Amino acid sequence: MADRRGIAGLGGISLALAVLTPLAACSFGGDEPTGPHRVDAARLVHLSAEGKVDPTQSVTVTAVPGSRLTDVTVVGPDGRVVAGKLAEDQRSWQTTGRLKASANYTVRIAADDGKGGRGETTQSFNTIAAQRVLNAKLGPDSSGSGVYGVGQPLTVQLSEAVKDPQARQEVERALTVISQPAVTGAWYWVDDKNLHFRPEEYWPVGTTVGLAFDGTGTRIADGLYGGDRSSLKLRIGERVESVIDAAAHELTLKRAGQVIRTIPVTTGRPGFDTRNGVKVVLGQERSVRMNGETIGIAAGTSDSYDLNVEWATRVTWSGEYVHAAPWSVGSQGIENVSHGCTGMSTENAHWFYDNTRVGDLVTVVNSRGAKMEPFGNGFGDWNLSWADWVKHSALGQPVSTTVPSSQAPATGMIRPEV
């Protein structure tokens, strides 16, 4: 009997626990959920942007006390995500990327209330309209082969004049040149609307070059904001340079420092002397019509001409070429009889045409002509000393074209959830 009473006693205890257990479970009840749950994130965050926003100012998202931000993404009308930075305590986030003027931005925010509640909200803001927008046309035109000679400068033509020194500095900051290998270079303000960029020395062979203008959101001057991003890429080919000795009446072409061919030529006769100095090949034409009236020679005079010229390699906008001149073969290598161009036999002109590209160097020495202009008549950029070149940069200093080791994040993601 004693054994049965013991078993019965245990059964009574078990029953008592079974009855008490549900009551104990209910004793932890309360008003707040304890596990992960969804909340309205709109009440957890505040967007600084109200009304029309100045695109040059940062936009900030802050979390209310006790909450934290887990994700912020700001997207523009073009679908591009604006870069941003999170504070160490995850209580605030602000844009670091540029905003466009007169644009609508969507802000997607995810937040945590610190009590297991997580949620998302979408808000938006608009930026004020720019009175004027500054755009940039970049050069050289890389629509062809995209390969240029070592003397090719980079060019920027602005949509409107920029005169103020501070505004010019903003323009230069909006311009980026990167290359592999990197070089030291600088911008030169040719006039109020045009800038050139060149390295201190000629471009290294095989260099890849990228040029970009990104003035988005940048206040250039009162009422003037930077326009849309534009960019181009090009590659530098072999180092090909030709030296035309007007006194010796010959052209020597070198590739990679080695003489490839010496050609008898004729250059400008007295009164039409060929310009001295370094020039850069501007373009090539299989055949071009040359007329003396285009350079001020009256038709019907002893100096007038109207010719169809073959294998023409252009080095100035005013009409100086290296071209075939079969009519002056008897003078080539002996005397100068042209109107300023460098003439040679048709065979040699064809060869020169085939072995030269835009951006290659053509230097004239020992002519009685004036010195090649730095600007306005082609690319005489290399006739200026490096010290003089840098002085005409608005920032007043050279820049490195090193490719950045790290870029700003492409999205507004803060950090993965854990």
Disulfide bonds with the S-S distance in Angstrom:
none
